[in-house]
């Protein structure tokens, strides 16, 4: 945690019904007290989401549930650590599909370091192969007619000089 976002060790009496939202509010208030005159900091800290942890266990519901999980007494002083929550990933590109995707399989040889392409299986039995740039390279319609592609396995046989994509389906019949 960058130094400007660190709160000095502080003892606070909390309700066991306190949630991460409540703790976030407390941390923000403590940080804003330290940086009263810095409007940019106030905006920045308001935009940050925080996660909380006690003894390497995340606070997901409330302090009471966490204490039960860790077998801690409510008469103990517990150290609660906080850090910035990860931001949700932002998509860089979108490829709309007419059908729902059921499985995705990278097409890499075991010795290759990077994925060069990938195969996508659909609920309607279609299989498509895309490049690493997400361009459609191959479309096999109704490979498994009226059945969902459940899984795919790609392997390259150097001895036979062949690349194979094995698909399996299920629903309604395997």
C-alpha positions in Angstrom: 0.0 0.0 0.0 1.5 3.4 -0.9 2.4 5.4 2.2 -0.1 8.2 1.5 -2.9 5.6 1.8 -1.7 4.0 5.0 -3.6 4.7 8.2 -1.4 4.6 11.4 -2.2 1.7 13.6 -5.4 2.7 15.4 -7.7 0.9 17.8 -11.3 1.2 17.0 -14.3 -0.5 18.7 -16.4 -2.1 16.0 -19.8 -3.7 15.9 -19.5 -7.4 14.9 -22.2 -6.6 12.3 -19.7 -4.3 10.5 -19.2 -5.1 6.8 -16.5 -4.2 4.4 -18.6 -1.2 3.4 -18.6 0.1 7.0 -14.8 -0.5 7.3 -14.2 1.3 4.0 -16.1 4.3 5.4 -13.9 4.3 8.5 -10.7 4.0 6.6 -11.7 6.8 4.2 -12.6 9.1 7.1 -9.2 8.4 8.8 -7.3 9.1 5.6 -9.3 12.3 4.9 -8.5 13.6 8.4 -4.8 13.2 7.6 -5.1 14.9 4.1 -7.8 17.5 5.0 -6.5 20.1 2.5 -5.8 17.8 -0.4 -9.0 17.8 -2.7 -7.3 15.6 -5.3 -6.6 13.0 -2.6 -10.2 13.2 -1.4 -11.5 12.4 -4.9 -8.9 9.6 -5.4 -9.7 7.8 -2.1 -13.5 8.0 -2.8 -12.9 6.2 -6.1 -10.9 3.4 -4.6 -12.6 0.1 -3.5 -11.0 -1.6 -0.5 -10.7 -5.3 0.6 -10.2 -6.3 4.2 -8.4 -9.3 5.7 -7.8 -10.8 9.1 -5.2 -13.6 9.4 -5.0 -14.1 5.6 -8.8 -14.5 5.4 -11.0 -12.0 3.5 -13.9 -10.2 5.1 -16.8 -11.2 2.8 -19.9 -10.9 5.0 -19.4 -9.2 8.3 -16.9 -9.2 11.2 -19.0 -11.6 13.2 -18.9 -14.3 10.5 -15.2 -13.8 10.0 -14.5 -14.1 13.7 -16.6 -17.4 13.8 -14.7 -18.7 10.8 -11.3 -17.9 12.4 -12.4 -19.0 15.9 -11.7 -15.5 17.4 -13.3 -14.0 20.5 -15.2 -10.7 20.3 -13.2 -9.6 23.4 -9.9 -9.8 21.5 -8.1 -7.1 19.6 -7.8 -8.2 16.0 -5.7 -6.7 13.3 -7.6 -5.9 10.2 -5.5 -5.2 7.1 -6.8 -3.4 4.1 -5.7 -3.0 0.5 -7.0 -1.8 -2.8 -9.5 -4.1 -4.4 -8.6 -5.2 -8.0 -10.4 -3.3 -10.7 -12.9 -5.2 -12.9 -11.2 -6.1 -16.2 -12.1 -3.8 -19.0 -12.8 -5.6 -22.3 -10.5 -4.5 -25.1 -12.4 -6.1 -27.9 -15.8 -7.7 -28.3 -16.9 -10.3 -30.8 -20.7 -10.7 -30.8 -21.8 -14.3 -31.3 -25.2 -15.5 -32.4 -25.0 -18.5 -30.1 -24.0 -19.1 -26.5 -20.5 -20.3 -25.9 -20.1 -23.6 -24.1 -16.4 -24.1 -24.1 -13.1 -22.5 -25.2 -9.9 -24.4 -25.9 -6.4 -22.8 -26.6 -4.7 -24.3 -29.6 -1.1 -24.7 -28.5 1.5 -27.3 -28.9 3.0 -28.3 -25.5 6.3 -26.8 -26.5 4.9 -23.5 -27.7 5.1 -20.5 -25.4 2.2 -18.5 -26.7 -1.3 -19.3 -27.8 -1.6 -18.7 -31.5 -5.3 -19.4 -31.8 -8.2 -20.9 -29.9 -11.3 -22.9 -30.6 -14.8 -22.1 -29.4 -17.6 -24.7 -28.9 -21.2 -23.5 -28.9 -24.4 -24.8 -27.4 -25.9 -25.5 -30.9 -23.0 -27.9 -31.9 -21.0 -25.4 -33.9 -17.2 -25.0 -33.6 -15.2 -22.0 -34.6 -11.5 -21.4 -34.7 -10.2 -17.9 -34.0 -6.7 -16.3 -34.4 -5.0 -14.7 -31.4 -6.3 -11.4 -32.9 -9.8 -12.8 -32.6 -10.4 -13.1 -36.4 -12.5 -16.1 -37.3 -10.4 -18.6 -39.2 -12.7 -21.6 -39.5 -16.4 -22.3 -38.9 -17.7 -25.8 -38.7 -21.5 -25.6 -38.5 -23.5 -28.3 -36.7 -20.4 -30.5 -36.0 -22.6 -32.1 -33.3 -26.1 -31.6 -34.6 -28.5 -30.5 -31.9 -26.1 -31.1 -29.1 -24.0 -28.9 -26.9 -20.2 -29.0 -27.3 -19.1 -30.1 -23.8 -15.3 -30.2 -24.1 -12.5 -30.0 -26.6 -9.0 -31.3 -26.6 -6.3 -30.1 -29.0 -3.1 -31.9 -29.7 -0.4 -31.9 -32.3 1.3 -35.0 -33.3 4.8 -34.2 -34.6 5.3 -37.8 -35.6 2.1 -38.0 -37.7 2.5 -34.4 -38.9 -1.1 -33.7 -37.9 -3.0 -31.3 -35.6 -6.2 -32.7 -34.1 -9.1 -31.0 -32.3 -11.2 -33.6 -30.6 -14.7 -32.5 -29.5 -17.3 -34.2 -27.4 -20.9 -33.3 -26.9 -23.7 -34.0 -24.5 -27.3 -32.9 -24.0 -29.6 -34.3 -25.1 -27.5 -37.4 -25.9 -23.7 -37.9 -25.5 
